[in-house]
Amino acid sequence: MAVIEIDNLSFHYKQLPVLSDVTVAVEQGSFWSILGPNGAGKSTLIRLLAGLLAPQKGLIRLNNRRLSTYKIRDLSRQIAMVCQEYVPAFGFTVLETVSMARAGREGFVLFEDENDKTAIQGAMEQTQISHLAHRKLNELSGGERQRVFIARALAQDTPILLLDEPTNHLDIKHQVYIFDLLKLLQKDRNKTIFAVTHNINLTCQYCDQVLLLGGAGRYEVGNPSQVIDIDRLKSYFDVEGHHGFIGNTPFFVPLGRYSVEFKSHQSQ
C-alpha cells in the first residue's frame, strides 16, 4: 500500500502554473529523487508534502488519510523536512539545533530523556558533526550547517524524510556520504525519502524512482533508467550532453557550447 498518494495535485503562483494534475503513488521504504530545472516546482512540491502549502487542486494522502486533516504535532511524528540551507538569525549551538527535533516528541518538555539523548547523539554521529556540538551555527560553513539540519531531521526519527537539496554547499566527499547515509536509512530503517537534487548522477546511483518536473505542469515518473535519457534531459533542461552507462547505471555529462568536447559531440 502507498504511504503517500498524490492525486491530481495542482499549484500555481499568480497565473503561472507550476504543478498541474500530478498523480504519484509512493510506496513505504522507497527512495525518490525530484529533478528538474529551476522554477519547475521541486521546492513547492516538498512544501506541499510537508503541509506548509495547501494544494489549489487535488489532494495528498498520508497513510490513506488526507494530509490536511493532520495536526502539526501528529504530522511532525510522520514527516521530517530539511529545507535549503540558510544563515540562522539566532546564535543557537549545533547541539541546541539538533535537540529541537525532539520537541515534538512525547515526553520532551524542557529536558531530554534518555531516548531523546540517544537519538540526538546518534544523529550527530551519523552526520559527522559531533565535534561541532558546542559551536554556534553562524560560525559554521554552509556545508557544516547543512549537515546540522540533516542531523536535526534524523533526530526527529520519522518514517518519512523530505530533503530540499540536501547536498547543497557540500563537497564531493560529503555529497556521497549523505547519499550513502540516506540509502542506509532506507534499507535498514525502511524510511521513505524524497530528495530534491540537481545531481543527476547521484540520483541514478541511489534512487529507486525519479519525479522529473518541467514546469508549466509537465512531469514524468519512473526509475532512473526509464526517465533519464539524453533526449528527455535536453527537452527538460535545454542542455546538450553525453549519456552513457557504468555497468547498468546511467550517467550524464553536460556539455556547454564552449566545452572541450562539445564540437566532437556535435559531429557524432
C-alpha positions as CSV (number, residue, x, y, z in Angstrom):
1,M,0.0,0.0,0.0
2,A,1.2,3.5,-0.8
3,V,2.3,5.6,2.2
4,I,1.9,8.8,0.2
5,E,-0.7,9.3,-2.6
6,I,-0.5,12.5,-4.7
7,D,-3.8,12.8,-6.6
8,N,-4.3,15.3,-9.4
9,L,-2.2,17.8,-7.5
10,S,-2.0,21.4,-8.9
11,F,-0.4,24.6,-7.7
12,H,0.3,27.9,-9.3
13,Y,1.8,31.3,-8.4
14,K,-0.5,34.0,-9.7
15,Q,-1.1,33.0,-13.3
16,L,2.0,30.8,-13.6
17,P,1.2,27.1,-13.4
18,V,4.0,25.1,-11.7
19,L,2.4,21.8,-10.8
20,S,-0.6,20.6,-12.8
21,D,-2.5,17.4,-12.2
22,V,0.4,15.5,-10.8
23,T,-0.5,11.9,-9.7
24,V,2.0,9.7,-7.9
25,A,1.8,6.8,-5.5
26,V,4.8,6.4,-3.1
27,E,5.5,3.0,-1.5
28,Q,6.8,2.8,2.0
29,G,10.6,2.5,2.1
30,S,11.3,3.9,-1.4
31,F,13.9,6.5,-2.2
32,W,12.7,9.2,-4.6
33,S,14.6,12.0,-6.4
34,I,12.8,15.1,-7.5
35,L,14.7,16.5,-10.6
36,G,14.0,19.5,-12.8
37,P,15.2,22.9,-13.8
38,N,15.0,25.9,-11.6
39,G,11.4,27.1,-11.2
40,A,9.9,23.7,-12.1
41,G,8.1,23.3,-8.7
42,K,10.5,21.0,-6.9
43,S,10.6,23.0,-3.6
44,T,6.9,23.8,-4.0
45,L,6.1,20.1,-4.1
46,I,8.3,19.4,-1.0
47,R,6.4,22.2,0.9
48,L,3.1,20.7,-0.2
49,L,4.1,17.3,1.1
50,A,5.2,18.8,4.4
51,G,1.8,20.5,4.8
52,L,3.4,24.0,4.6
53,L,1.4,24.8,1.5
54,A,-2.1,23.7,0.6
55,P,-3.0,22.3,-2.9
56,Q,-5.1,24.5,-5.1
57,K,-6.5,21.4,-6.7
58,G,-6.3,17.8,-5.9
59,L,-5.1,16.3,-2.7
60,I,-2.3,14.5,-0.8
61,R,-3.0,11.4,1.4
62,L,-0.6,10.2,4.1
63,N,-1.3,6.7,5.3
64,N,-4.7,6.8,3.5
65,R,-5.7,9.9,5.3
66,R,-5.9,13.4,3.8
67,L,-2.8,15.4,4.8
68,S,-4.8,18.5,5.6
69,T,-6.5,16.6,8.5
70,Y,-3.3,16.1,10.4
71,K,-2.5,18.4,13.4
72,I,1.0,19.8,13.3
73,R,2.2,17.7,16.2
74,D,0.9,14.5,14.6
75,L,2.5,15.4,11.3
76,S,5.8,16.0,13.0
77,R,5.9,12.4,14.1
78,Q,5.4,11.3,10.5
79,I,7.5,13.7,8.4
80,A,10.8,15.5,8.9
81,M,12.0,18.1,6.5
82,V,15.3,19.6,5.6
83,C,14.9,23.0,3.9
84,Q,17.5,24.6,1.7
85,E,20.4,25.9,3.8
86,Y,20.0,29.4,5.3
87,V,22.1,31.6,7.7
88,P,20.4,31.4,11.1
89,A,19.4,34.7,12.8
90,F,19.9,33.4,16.3
91,G,23.1,32.1,17.9
92,F,22.0,28.6,18.6
93,T,24.7,25.9,19.0
94,V,24.7,22.8,16.9
95,L,23.6,20.7,19.9
96,E,20.7,23.0,20.6
97,T,19.6,23.0,17.0
98,V,19.6,19.2,16.7
99,S,17.8,18.9,20.1
100,M,14.9,21.0,18.8
101,A,13.9,18.0,16.7
102,R,12.7,16.2,19.8
103,A,10.4,19.0,20.9
104,G,7.5,17.4,19.1
105,R,8.0,14.0,20.7
106,E,6.1,12.8,23.7
107,G,7.9,13.3,27.0
108,F,10.0,16.2,25.8
109,V,9.3,19.4,27.8
110,L,12.3,21.2,29.0
111,F,14.9,18.5,29.3
112,E,15.6,15.4,27.1
113,D,15.0,11.9,28.4
114,E,17.4,9.1,27.6
115,N,15.7,8.2,24.3
116,D,16.0,11.8,23.2
117,K,19.6,12.0,24.1
118,T,20.3,8.7,22.3
119,A,18.5,10.0,19.1
120,I,20.3,13.3,19.2
121,Q,23.8,11.8,19.8
122,G,23.2,9.2,17.1
123,A,22.0,11.7,14.5
124,M,25.1,13.9,15.2
125,E,27.4,10.9,14.9
126,Q,25.8,9.7,11.6
127,T,26.3,13.2,10.0
128,Q,29.8,13.5,11.4
129,I,29.1,16.7,13.4
130,S,29.7,15.6,17.0
131,H,32.9,17.6,17.2
132,L,30.8,20.7,16.4
133,A,28.3,20.3,19.2
134,H,29.1,23.5,21.1
135,R,29.8,25.7,18.0
136,K,27.2,28.3,17.0
137,L,25.5,27.9,13.7
138,N,26.6,31.3,12.4
139,E,30.2,30.2,13.0
140,L,30.0,27.2,10.6
141,S,30.5,26.9,6.9
142,G,27.4,26.4,4.7
143,G,28.3,22.7,4.3
144,E,28.6,22.2,8.0
145,R,25.3,23.9,8.6
146,Q,23.6,21.7,6.1
147,R,24.8,18.6,7.9
148,V,23.4,20.1,11.1
149,F,19.9,20.4,9.6
150,I,20.1,16.9,8.2
151,A,21.1,15.7,11.7
152,R,18.1,17.5,13.2
153,A,15.8,15.7,10.7
154,L,17.3,12.4,11.6
155,A,16.9,13.1,15.3
156,Q,13.2,13.7,14.7
157,D,13.1,9.9,13.9
158,T,10.1,9.9,11.4
159,P,9.3,7.3,8.8
160,I,9.4,9.9,6.0
161,L,12.2,12.3,5.2
162,L,11.8,15.3,2.8
163,L,15.0,17.0,1.8
164,D,15.3,20.1,-0.4
165,E,18.7,20.0,-2.0
166,P,20.4,18.2,1.0
167,T,23.8,18.2,-0.7
168,N,23.8,21.9,-1.5
169,H,27.1,23.5,-0.3
170,L,28.7,20.1,0.3
171,D,31.9,19.0,-1.2
172,I,32.1,15.8,-3.3
173,K,33.1,13.6,-0.3
174,H,30.1,14.8,1.8
175,Q,27.7,14.6,-1.1
176,V,28.4,10.9,-1.5
177,Y,28.4,10.4,2.3
178,I,24.9,12.0,2.7
179,F,23.5,9.8,-0.1
180,D,25.2,6.8,1.4
181,L,23.5,7.7,4.7
182,L,20.1,8.2,3.2
183,K,20.4,4.9,1.4
184,L,21.3,3.2,4.6
185,L,18.3,4.7,6.4
186,Q,16.1,3.5,3.6
187,K,17.5,-0.1,3.7
188,D,17.9,-0.5,7.5
189,R,15.0,1.5,8.8
190,N,12.6,1.3,5.9
191,K,12.4,5.1,5.7
192,T,10.6,6.8,2.7
193,I,12.8,9.5,1.3
194,F,12.2,12.4,-1.1
195,A,15.3,14.4,-2.1
196,V,15.2,17.4,-4.3
197,T,18.6,17.5,-6.1
198,H,20.3,18.8,-9.2
199,N,22.8,15.9,-9.1
200,I,21.5,13.6,-11.8
201,N,24.4,11.1,-11.4
202,L,23.8,10.6,-7.7
203,T,20.1,10.1,-8.5
204,C,21.0,7.3,-10.9
205,Q,23.2,5.6,-8.3
206,Y,21.0,5.8,-5.3
207,C,17.3,6.4,-6.1
208,D,14.6,3.9,-6.9
209,Q,12.2,6.4,-8.5
210,V,12.5,9.8,-10.2
211,L,9.9,12.5,-10.4
212,L,11.1,14.8,-13.2
213,L,9.4,18.2,-13.2
214,G,9.5,20.5,-16.2
215,G,7.4,23.5,-15.0
216,A,4.1,24.5,-16.6
217,G,2.6,21.3,-15.4
218,R,4.9,18.9,-17.3
219,Y,6.2,15.9,-15.4
220,E,7.4,12.3,-15.8
221,V,7.7,9.4,-13.3
222,G,9.8,6.2,-13.4
223,N,13.0,4.6,-12.4
224,P,16.3,6.3,-13.4
225,S,16.8,4.1,-16.4
226,Q,13.3,5.0,-17.7
227,V,13.4,8.7,-17.1
228,I,17.0,9.8,-17.6
229,D,17.9,9.7,-21.3
230,I,19.7,12.2,-23.5
231,D,16.6,13.4,-25.4
232,R,14.5,13.9,-22.2
233,L,17.2,15.7,-20.4
234,K,17.7,18.0,-23.4
235,S,14.0,18.6,-23.5
236,Y,13.7,19.4,-19.8
237,F,17.0,21.2,-19.1
238,D,17.8,22.6,-22.6
239,V,21.4,21.4,-22.5
240,E,23.5,19.1,-24.6
241,G,25.2,16.2,-23.0
242,H,26.7,12.8,-23.2
243,H,24.7,9.8,-21.8
244,G,26.4,6.5,-21.0
245,F,26.5,3.7,-18.5
246,I,28.8,2.4,-15.8
247,G,27.6,-1.2,-15.6
248,N,23.8,-0.9,-15.6
249,T,23.8,2.6,-14.0
250,P,23.2,5.5,-16.4
251,F,25.2,8.7,-16.2
252,F,25.0,12.1,-17.8
253,V,27.8,14.6,-18.6
254,P,26.5,18.1,-19.6
255,L,28.4,19.7,-22.4
256,G,28.5,23.5,-22.7
257,R,28.8,25.2,-26.1
258,Y,32.4,26.1,-25.4
259,S,33.4,22.9,-23.6
260,V,36.3,20.9,-24.9
261,E,34.1,18.0,-26.0
262,F,31.2,20.0,-27.5
263,K,32.3,20.1,-31.1
264,S,33.3,16.4,-31.2
265,H,29.9,15.5,-29.6
266,Q,28.0,17.5,-32.2
267,S,29.8,15.8,-35.1
268,Q,28.7,12.3,-33.8
